[in-house]
């Protein structure tokens, strides 16, 4: 492969999954800072990386990548030479959120409908939107999920010869999702999109591990993503399609501190 070096602001990391070919992998998405465009990088064998290379959301990393021939024609997809990763800096919020906002907000699209229309034109499969109204934050047990959601949550993979196997990684037996309406006249119904983000899964997993209390862990997730975010933060959703079913998901939640006049509330 012929790799090209890029600097990427990491905006999204999915919960670790198992790949027969690459072992435990993390799909990472962010913004190519030179091209000012979205980029999806895979595979990242996160737990095989040297500790100094293990990056967080909002880290700027440098690495070598090459565009992939994505089966589902997701134009942002790149194959990563993950051993080339170098962490350059972290964009923190100790003083304010302005640097993160200065990078994210210019990438904003109008709505889910806008992104779907763009996908039909040029296979754009990532974007960021700001919902007009948050209707609900939902926690759904896996047995109540749709078949493709169950498979995605439980890490069921399929090999090239059709053999199915299941990831041995610890899985979260719930679907977390936001129900929302876009700020777009073309948005005629509420969207219910699954959140596929390491941050929310790790909050649940770590709280349950520490307390041995499943209901308390779920309450902590709801307190942050429903109560706190809707009173203290603006919400932007980074959306992307997953590779097997090509469904749109919330792959990251961006939540800068809100101004008083921008309050969202549950319907």
Buried (B, 14 or more C-beta within 10 A) or exposed (E): EEBEEBBBBBBBBBBBBBBEEBEBBBBBBBBBBEEEEBBBBBBBBBEBBEEEBBBEBBBBBBBBBEEBEBEEEBBBBBBBBBEBBEBEEEBEEEEEBEBBBEBBBEBEBBBBBBBBBBBEEEBBBBBBBBBEBBBEBBBBEBEEBEEBBBBBBBBBBEEEEEEEEEBEEEBBEBBBBBBBBBEBEEBEEBBBBBBBBBBBBBBBBEBBEEEEEEEEBBBBBBEBBBEEBBEEBBBBBBBBBBBBBBBBBBBBBBBBEBEEEEEBEEE
